[in-house]
């Protein structure tokens, strides 16, 4: 708060000086020489740890690039979005209109992102999305100034179908919450699985965030599919995994899912998670020099282990640093800046990736199996996978 008050009081002093006709070029230059970067992330509530991991990753990447953007100092702003969609527009406007940020980094929750999306499209502020997977952000509501560094909700499951069919799992039941992220994850699974020749026996759903799975698990047992595929995340995913095993299904019907099923919940899920197969754009255990270097540096700096959210934050920082360097810090040169951001290759801990025409990562999706409380990479489920970008007009010409 002290920093923000100081920033605002200095701004007021400049306005006051200007209105009295005094020229303070030194102060004005000092203010305008800094690039203003705003974090709009969850710092309280369910997703608070994700917000912290993303910010840590961003700051670490930029520090590794010399701590500046295109040779210019950075002024940081932080706003807790509380994962509250109803406040999305208001909060984004506070950063853009009040704090005059050049770059808005956010957010985690797809509903909140839709508020940011509206403000970004109306104001032209550069928005870098470090997590939220809502399709619209890089499809129908895509914008020249909006770039995502994470995934779309259907991207992990778009890699799920073929490896399941490769293992002879020809009939599958799908289960998820009935909400946007669940619907979008299903789209990826449906498209990849049916294309590979599989049959979806039934779609099962329950209202978000309901975790009463028993009736649906009983139905799965009666349907006797070759496998179950799903999208759940967080604490509910851990409960689903435990309930699935308790229902006697674990050793009878293989459980597959979007990587978020087992991301960050293996401790809570316990032995019930052993053997679960998932597809994801990262795994802690990815055995590459780049990932080892990143994980060591992150753990040393923050005294905690990084996760996929830290990687996405890190990549957001890399993208911003590389884009700013390409335009020598001239963030006002929008056309050149957007071109630079569109054409970067990010040397990420997850593996190198590039930006699609709709501004979403083109990236490898890994096949992972839970072994001894670890998401072990056992192969690449899909190489250089891109979201469809359906409905996005960017680069259409």
N, C-alpha and C positions, 0 to 999 in steps of 0.2 A: 504493500500500500504506500509506503514511504516513497518508493521509486515513482509510482504513478503520480502521486501528488506533486513530486518535484518536477516531473515532466509537464504536468498540466500547468503548474505555476509559472514555469519558464515560458510555456506557450502564451499564457496570459500576459506576461511581461512584454513579449514581443508584440502582441496585438496592441497593448497599451502604448508602446513606443511608436508604433506605426501610426496610430491615430493622432498622436501629438506632433507628428511630422519629424520625429527623431530618427536618424538612420543608424542602425546597429548592425552593419554588415558582418562583423565578426561573429556575432551571436547567430544571426540568420544562417550564415554558412555552416556553423557548427551543427545547427539543427538539421539542415537539409542534407548534410553530408552523410548522415546515418540512414541505413535501410531499416525500416520499421517492420518487424516480424511479429505477428500475433498468433498465439496458440489459443484456439478455441477447442478445448478438450474436456473430458470428464475428470474432475479432480476430487469429486466426492461420489459416494454411492457405489453401485455394483461394478461399474467400469473404471473406477478410480485408478486401479493398478495399471490398466491399459493406457490411460492418459499419461501417467508418469513414465511408463516404458517408452511410449512414443516420443515424448519430449526429451527424455534421456538420449534416445537414438539420434534425434535431429541435432541436438547440441554437440554430441560426440562427433558426428560426421563433419559438421562445420568447423569444430575445433581442429580436427585432423587436416582440414584444408587451410589452416592458418587463422581461423577464428574470425575471418571477415568474408564479405560477399562481394566479389569483384573488386577487391581492394578497399571496400568501404566498411566502416564500423557498423555494428548492429545495435539497434535498440529493441529490446524484447518486451512484449506485452502478453499477459496471461489472463484468460477468462474461463471460469468453470461453467461448462454448458449444462452440467447436471444431468446429462442424457435426457433432457426434457424438450421434446419436439415443439411444444407450444411456445417455447422461448427462443427457438432457433433464429428466427428473423430478427427479433429484438437484440439478441446477443451479438449476432454477426454485424448488425448495424452499429452497435456500440464500438466494436473494433474498427470498423471502416470509417464511420462518420466522426466519432469522437477522438479515437486514438490515431486515425489517419494511417493505418497500417498499409504498407506496400504489398505485403504477403499475408494471407490468412491460412494457417495450417489447421485443418480440422475436417472431419472429426471421426469418432468411433461409431456412434449410433446413426443408422440410416435415416431415421425420422428427423433427427437434428440436421443431418446433411441436406435434406430437402429445403430446410430454411436457409442454410448457407448458400445453397445452389441458387435460390431466388435472389439473394442479395448480390452474389457474384455476377449473375447475369444482368442485374440492374445497374450495378456500379462499375463493373469491369475490373474489380480487384482480383489479383492473382490468388487463386485458391488451389492449394495442394491437399489432396485427400489421403491421409495416411492409413485409413482402415475402411470406413463405411463402404459396403459392397453393393448398395442400391443400384440396380441396372440403369435407372433413368439418368444418373449423373454422367454416364458416358454413353448413353443411348439417346433417347428422345429429347432430353434436356441438356445435352452436351453443350459445351461452350468453349471458345478459343482460349479463355483464361482459366479453365478448370482442368486439372491434371490429377490422375489417381496413381498412387504408387503401391497399391495393395492387390486388389482382386475384385472381380464382380462376384456376386453370390453364387452364380452358376459356374464359375470357372473351375473350382476344385472338383465339382461333381461332373463336369464335362469330360473329365479324365477317368471317371469311375467305371463306365460301362464296359470298355474293351477288356481291362484286366479281369473283370468278373466273368465275362464270356470266355476268355482264354482259359479260365479254370473250370469251365463246364457248368457255370451257374446260370442256367437258362431261364428260370422262373423266379421272379423276385417280388417281394412285398416292399413298398416304400412307406416310410412313416416319418412325420415331422409335425411341427406346430402349424396351425392354420394362420399364417401371417405372411407378410411380403417376403421376408428372407427365406422362409420355408418354401414358398411358391417358386421363388427364383432358383433355389438350390435344386428343386425338383425338375425345373426346366432343363438344367444341365444334365442331370441323371437321365431323364426321359430321352433326351436327344442322343446322348452317347450310347445308352444301353440298347434302345430300339434299333439304332443304326448298326450296332454290332450283331443284331439278330436276337436280342433278348426279349422276353415277355414280362410286362409288369402285371402281376396277378391282381393286385389291388393297391390302391392308395389309401393309407390310413392317416388321420390327423386328429389333433386335439387343440383346443383354444390355447393361445399363448397367454400366460406362462404356465399353464396347467402341467402338473407332473404326476397325475394319477394315470399310470400306464397299464394297470393290471388287466382291464377289460380288453384293451387292444393286444396285449401280449397273449391273452387267451385265444383271441381271434387268429393271431399269427400261427399259433400252435395248431389250430384246426385247419388252416389253409395249407400247411406243410410245404412252403416254398423251398427252393434250393438255397435261397439266401434272403437276408433282409438288408435293405439300404436305407440310410436315414440322414437327417440333418438335425442335430441338437448341439448346444454349446453351453459352456459354463457349468454351474452346479447341477442343472437339470440333466446335462449329458452324463455326469457321473452317476446320478440316480438312475437314469435309463439303463446304463451299462450294468449296474448292480441288480436292478429289477429284472433285466433280461436274463442274467445268469440265475437269479433266484427262481425264475419261472421254469427253469430246466431247459432253456433254449440254447444256451451257450455252446454246448457240445453237439447239438443236433443241427442247428441252422446257423451258418456263418454270418457274422454281423460286419457290414461294411458301412462306410460313411464318408461324408465330407470331413476333412482333417480336423475341423473344429470339434468333432465328437470327442477326440482324445487330447486336444490341445490344452495343456495346463490343468488337467483333471485326473491324471493317472494316479496320483497319490490318493485322492479321494475315492476313485473307482476301485482301487485295490486289485486283487487277483482276478476279479471278474473281467477286467479289460484285456487280459492276456490273449494274444492272437487276433485281436480286432484289426481289420485292414482299413486304411484310409488313404485318401489322396489330398495332397496339400502342396503349396508352393514353397514350403520350407520344412525343415526338421532340425531340431537342436543337434541331432547326431550326424548331420550332413558332414561327410568325411572329406573335406577339402581344406587346403591351406588357408584359403580366404576366410572360411567360416571359423576355423580354429583361431586365426589371428583376431577376428572380430570378437569372438566369445571371450578370449583371454583379456583383451583390452577393455571390454565392457565390464566384466566381472571385477577387474582391477579398479576401474574408475568408480563404479557404483555399488560395489560390495554385494552384488546379486547377480544371478544368472539371467542372461537375456532370453527373450522368447520371440515368437513371430512378430509381436507388436513392436518390440524394440528394433527388429530388423526393418520393419516397414517405416518406422520413424527415421532410422539411419539412412534408408534409401531416399526418403523425402529430403533429408539434409544434403545428401550427395547430389540429387537432382537440382535442388535450389542453388547449391554452390557452383555446380558445373554450368548451369544456365546463366547465373550472374557473372561468372568469369568470362563466358563467351561474349557478353555485351559490355564487358569492362565496368560492371556495376551500374550501367545506365538502365535502371528498371523502368524508366519512362519510355524507352524505345520498345514499345509493346510488340510490334511485328517481329523485330529481330529476337526479342526475348522468347516469344512463343515458338519461333522456329528453332531456337537453340534448345528449348526444353523438349520439343518434339523429336529432335534428332540425336539426343544423348544416348549413349550406352552406359548403363549403370553396372559397375563391377561390384555386385552385391554379395553378401554372405550366402544368399539363396542360390547364387549363380547369376551370370550376366543376363540382363534383360534390356529390352528396348521398348519404346512407346508406340502403341497402335495409333492409327489415324484418328480414332475416337478418344485418344488420351488415356488409355488403360494399358497396364503392362502386358507385353508378349513374353511369356515366361514358361519355364519347365515346371511341370506338376509331378511331384514325386509319389511313388507308391510306398506306403509305410505299413509296418506291422508292429504291434505292441509286443515288445519283449523285455521282461524284467523292468517294468515301469519306464520304458523308453520307446519313443516312436522311431523305430529303426528303419532307415531307408533301404529298401530292397530292390529298387529300380526306378526308372523314369516312366511314369504312367503315360505322359504326353509331353512331347518335345515342342518347345516354342509355341505354346497354346495361346491363342488370342480369343478374347470375347468377340461376339458377332458385331457389336457396335450398331445393332439394328436401330434404324430411325435417326441416327446421327448424321448430320449433313456436313460435318467438318471433313475437308479433304475429298469431298464427293466429286468435285470437278477434276 
